[in-house]
Amino acid sequence: MTAREHRPVAAIRDLAHVDGLPPEEARARSAVLREFEFRITPYYAGLVDWSDPEDPLRLIVMPEVEELSGDQHFDPSDEASNTRVRGLQHKYPPTALLLLTDVCAAYCRFCFRKRFTLGTDPVHHVRPEGDLDSAERETTLDITEGLRYLHAHPEIDNVLLTGGDPLMLSPSRLAAVLTDVRTVPHIGVIRIGSKVPAFDPARITPALTRILALASRVDARTHVMCHFTHSRELTPEALAATTRLQDAGIVLTNQTPLLRGVNDDPDELALLQRRLAANGIAPYYLFLCRPTRGNERFALPLTEALGIVTAARARLNGPAKRFRVVASHATGKIEILGRTRDEILLRYHEARDPADQDRLLTWPVGRPLTWLDEVVAAN
């Protein structure tokens, strides 16, 4: 089936319907599914080796009982503090986020917004201060309030459409949002965060591509922030989808977390970045896994993560090593720069408090650490 002929195919939402997964594995995860949903496209299910518990693509989407354990919370980057009106976050002066949907083509088990994507209980949603209506979801397609906020804040020059995955919206609904955002005169860049090119590339139809292209001007581009996490996701189908976007003038970049068991091997990480660059998808961010409820199994100690990245970069050409290694901390995006013999060096790449912008931080190499709360407190 070509992209032109693509019709939505029902997502697989029941582990019992996954071909190749032993029935006992599905039954063993029933408690997890009461709290965190499962969803996968038939396309992506066909890429997974369900017989291998260590298959990286399986780890991305497969529910595990560890998701119900641990003392981590649902908002590790304190997005509640950045929520100005329903569905809009504003953390850094030039950037606003519009959260349009809670649906993705498939659900990553490490999602830092699992409070409203995978999560079945809306009690964990964050809302604007004073909005206590638990019946309202955190995301919204009605951007009336958000649009009013954007018009009132001329310091905002780029908007990230996110969720959930905005490319799961119908083309007409997405077109309406893009048209509205383009009415804000000081918005130059519109970014769309999406894993659809990896999870369901046939969804990138010519019709959808035209809608994205119409929202892009020579002096005000539309960007798609892809989420390719492992090199096996860069299939011929996925690369055909990204090529359609590129041919329409859409700017493509990639961001992914560094995840234990998925892409924490220097050879795999280098292969991913190399293939992205070779296909014109600029490596952008490599994130530390955020300490969200149940994500401990994916997290890497800071020193280990830095060692993996250093080894991978040694294998890469210039375009492939453009990515920054960052942690999206509550206080800002903190970049991990490198290390001396004794210390790890970090810097505020973006800061919630302008006084922190570009401030350097340090951490002793020998002290174990997986998240940066202690770093911030110590500096």
Helices and strands as residue ranges (DSSP letters): G 15-17, H 23-28, H 30-35, H 42-45, H 56-61, G 65-68, G 79-82, E 83-85, E 88-92, E 95-101, G 122-124, H 144-152, E 158-163, G 166-168, H 171-181, E 189-194, H 196-199, G 201-203, H 206-214, E 222-226, G 231-233, H 236-247, E 251-258, H 266-278, E 282-288, G 296-298, H 302-313, G 319-321, E 324-329, E 332-339, E 343-351, G 354-356, E 360-364, H 373-378
